[in-house]
Amino acid sequence: MRDDTTLPEFGIIIIGDEILSGKRQDKHLAKCIELLAERGLCLSYADYVGDDPERITRTLKRAFDHTGVVFSCGGIGATPDDHTRACAAHALGLELLLHPEAEALIRERTRDVALENGLPYEPDRPDNLHRLNMGRFPAGASIIPNPFNKIAGFTCQGAGRGVVHFLPGFPVMAWPMMAWVLDTFYKAYFHTEVRIEKSVIVMGAMEATLTPLMLAIEARFAGVKVFSLPSVDHPEFGRHIELGVKGLPELVEASFPELISGLHEFGAKLGPEMVRS
């Protein structure tokens, strides 16, 4: 879906009142991170949105206006609380149209279900006609195949070159569809930027005390990110901070000794060091 060589920024939008109310626990975020990481990619941001059409539209418009790749999970069914398809059209200023291939797949699915249950296939029955709404996408959308039940997802690109891939809320459908999108459109970006992180356990330190050192490291080594993960009740280290740097290997290898040196100057008590890729 992209025609440049710049590594895209990946985001995810998770839609549904059931997530925000706690009736269901979100699983898409962790799976998206996992699927990206397996391909040498990473997630830049995540948005959670309830079933509010105005808020969904604003969130999608921001995604379309921003250069990047976004997965949107949920709200593409045909019940009254499924607003995502209409919101996508509003965000793009386009009309909803019945996609011919999506229509054919929906009709195929309803015929299969009828045959499986020993019933006649009645394509013009009101409920079967209503199901065709799940194939109404913003004009110009392309479909994402759904291996679970053939009810397709869809992809749209905004004027700002933001690409949004719309998936169902059900993990059993969304996750293979997400993997298909990555493997079909973004393989050229897999493992193109190897990034690592190195960190050290700092015993009993305060983040405020170490902040000047963190800022100095980032200022000296452009492209390096310093991270600080405090803990107050770790079973082995007690109150501590995991302090580290992450980025391209050569930058991490250059900046981490400087971080350690700075910690020694503070008189910090250091624990084990860790390396992650």
N, C-alpha and C positions, 0 to 999 in steps of 0.2 A: 504493500500500500504506500510505500515511500520510494522516492527516486533520488535520494542523496546518500552520502556515505557517513553522515553524522550519526553517532549512536543515539537513538531516540530515548526520550524520557518516558518511562512507563508509569501509569497510574491506574487506580481502580476505583470505581464508584459502586457502592453496595446499597441497594434500594429496598425499602420495606419497613412498614411500621412494626412488623413482628420482630425485627432485629432491635429496633430502638426501645421497644417495650420489654424486651427480655424473653418473649415467648419462644423465640428461637435464637440459638447461638450462632453467630456468623462463623463460617468455616472457609469462606472464599479468600479472605485476606491471607491466611497462612498458606493455603494451597497456591495462590498466585505467586507469593514469594518463593515457594518451593519450585514451581514450574520455571520461573525466571532464573533462579539460581542454578538449576540443572543445565541451563543453556548459557551460563556466564553473564546473565543480565541481572538487574536489580530493580526493585520497586522504589519510585521516588515519592509517591504520596497516595493516600487513600481518603475517600470521602464517604461518609454514611449519610443517607438521606431517607426520610420517611416518605409515605405515600401522599405527598403534597405536590400537586402539579406545578405550582409556581416555583417552588424550591428546586424540584427536579429539572425544570426547564432552565433555570439560572445556572445550575450546576453543569448541565450538559452544554449550555452555550459557552461557559468558561472553558470546557474541555475542547470544544470545536475551535474556539478562538486561539487556543494555545498550541504551538507546535509540539506534538507528542502523540503517544499511543495510550489509549485508555480502554480498559475493560469495564463494561457496565453490566452488573448482575442483578436481575430481578425486574419484575413489572412488565414483561412483554407477553403476558397471557391475554385472555379475552374476558376477564371478569371486571366488574366496575372499579376495583381498586388497582387495576393494571394500567398505569398512565404513561409508561415509559415511551411507547411507540409514538403517541400523540405529542408528548413533550419533546421528543427528538425532532419531530417535524416542525414544531413551533420554534425550537431553538435555531433551526436551519432556515426558517422561512419557506418551508416547502409543504406540499400537500401529501397526505397519506394515500398511497396507491397499492392496490392488490398486486403483489409481485407474482408474475406468471409461474416461475419455478416454485416459489413457496406455495402457491395455490395448488399446483400439481402434487406436491409432496403431502399437503394436508389432505387432499382428496384421496390420495393413495393410503394414507394412514387411516382415515375413517372407513375406507373400504376394507382394509385389513382387519380392523377391529370388528366390523360387522361379520366378516367371514369367520373369524376366530370364535365368535359367539353364536354361530349358526343362524345369523339373521340376514335378511335381505339388505343389500346396500341401497340406501335411498339418498342420493346426493342432494336432492332439493328439500329434504326434511329441515325444518327450522333450526334444529340444533346443529346439524351439519353445515348449514349456511353460516351460522354464527361463528363456527370454528374458523371460517375463512378470514375472520378479522385478525387472527394471529399471523396472517401473511400480508397484512397491510403495513408497509414500511414507507419512510420518507422517499420521495421520488429520487431515483438514481441509486438507491441502496443495492448492495450485493448481499447474497445470502451466505450464512455460515451453516454448514451441514450439521445436523443433530443425529448422531448415530443411535441414540436411545429410542426416539419415537418419531423421527423424521420432521418434527416441527422446527423449522429453521430459525436460527438467529439471523442477525443482519449487521452490516458494516456501513458506516457513513463517514464522509470526510467533510470538514467544514472549510469555510473560506480562509481561515487562519492556518489551514493544513493540519489541524488536529484530527486524528482518526479515532473514532469510537467504535468498538466492537460490542454489540449488544447480545447478551447471553441470558438464558433462563436463570431463575433463582435456585433451581434444584441442582445440588452439586453433581449428582449422577449424570446430568446432562451438561452442565456448564464446564466442568473440568476437562473432559475430552475435547470439547469445543474450543476451550482456551488453548489447549496444547496444539490443536490443529491450526489455529490462527498463528501461533508462534512459529510452528514448523513450516507453514505455508508461505508466510509473508516476511518473516524476520530472521530467517536462517543466516543471512549474510552478516548479521550482527552477533551471532553466537561466539562467545569466547574471544571477541576481538580486543577487549581491554581486560587484561588480567589485573585484578586488584587484590591486595592483601591487607591485613591489619596486624599490628603488633601491639601488645598491651602488657601492663605489669600491675600486680596487686600492690596498692599503697595502703599500708596499715594506719588506721586511726587518723587519717588526714581530713581536712575540711576543704570542700570544693572552692570556697571563696579564697582560701589561701593559695591554691594552685592555679587560679584563673589567670594571673599575669603570665605564668609560664606557658599555659595553653595558648594564650593570645600571641605570645612571642614566637612560638613554634609555627603557628599558622601564618604569621606575617613573614617569617623567614623562608618557609617552604611553601610556595604557592602551589595549590593543588592538593595539599595534604589537609585532611580533616582530623582534628583532635577530638576524641570522645571521652566522656567521663560517666561511669556507671556506678553510682554509690549504692552501698548496702549497709544496713544497720544491724542485721541479725543473722549473718551467714554462719552456718554451723561450724565451719573450720576457721574462717578468718575474722569473724566478728564484724565490728564496724570497719569498713574499708571502702576504697574506691578502686575500681578497675579503670586505669587511665591508659589511653593508647592513641595510636595514630593509624589512619587508614588511607589508602590511595594506591597509585601505581607502585610496583615493587621497588624501583630505584629511589623514589621519593621516601617511601617508608624506611628503606634501609639507611637513608641519609639522615632522616629526622629522628628516628627512634633513639639512637645514641645521645642526641642532644636533649631529648626528653629525659632520659635516665640521668644524664649529667645534671640537668636542672633540678631534678628531684633530690639528688645527693646534696646539692647546694642548699636545699631547704632542710636538709637533715632528715628526710623522710625515711621511714622504715619500709623496705620493699620486700614483697613476697615473690612468688613465682612469676615468670614471664610466659606469655602465650602468643602463638602465631596462628592466624586463621586466614584462609583464602576463600 
